Amino acid sequence: MKQSESGEILPGAIFEVRDSSQNLVKRVVTDRSGHIAIDNLAPGDYSLTEVRAPRGYIKNTDPVLFTIPDEFAGDPGVMELDPLVNYKGTVELVKKNDSGNTLAGATFDLYKEDGTIVEQNLTTNQSGEIEVANLSPGKYYFMETKAPKGYQLNATKIPFEIVNEAAGKPERIELTAVNEAEENVPPITPPSGHGGETSQNGGPDSSDPLTTSSAGSDVQANKLPETGDSNATLWLILTGILLASLGGMMILRDATKKKIIRI
């Protein structure tokens, strides 16, 4: 009888019966009750191998070996085999921090490769673990939707694959995902040009209009006295020339008067 790991009856599995020389004897399919019947087998050694699993299950490539004893020759005896089991896949995800300690409270969604949602709001337990069973063959990925308190969200896809076939029960897939603590986040540097920033040489930032304006006003204020000094010097020179001219005229007039008196 063909059944799942939980005992569910599985129709539609296809098997091949081969003799000890690996010659194909028969091909059979499990019926609605999960059974197959193989009759008219001569005494000898045989193998029963699954070539197609029921839909949604992993093909079990582990052959079932059996022998038809000589005493069955000419006797329609019945031999019953143990149940033939098909499995689905299981995955375990462990959440850790960058020091290797497990983290509870991380929440994930599980998707198929094409983006179809499989399960939502899967949360790591106190051991930092999530386990998902009964997965059909195919490719999947986890996406973290909520980080543990005090940790950064890790938005990286965590892919894995449930294989199409395995010899017997397939191994559980084990994954690990890591969160970094929020305190390890590099500080965000504010954009340049905001108040109070200084340039690399220690002076005010030339991109700050307030600083530039203030600096420009100081420069202009320093230039005004220089302009005033130049004007004052010019006026003093002109006044000196004027006074010298007046003095010369007075001297010339006095000399003229003296000449007139002597005549």
Secondary structure, DSSP 8 states (H G I E B T S, - for coil): -EEETT--B----EEEEEETT--EEEEEE--TTS--------SEEEEEEEEE--TTSBEE---EEEEE-GGGTTS--------EEEB-EEEEEEEEETTS-B-S--EEEEEETTS-EEEEEEE--TTSEEEEEEE-SEEEEEEEEE--TTB------EEEEE-SEESSS---EEEEEEE-BGGGS------TT-TT-B-TTSSB-TT-HHHHHHHHHHHHHHHHHHHHHHHHHHHHHHHHHHHHHHHHHHHHHHHHHHHHHH-
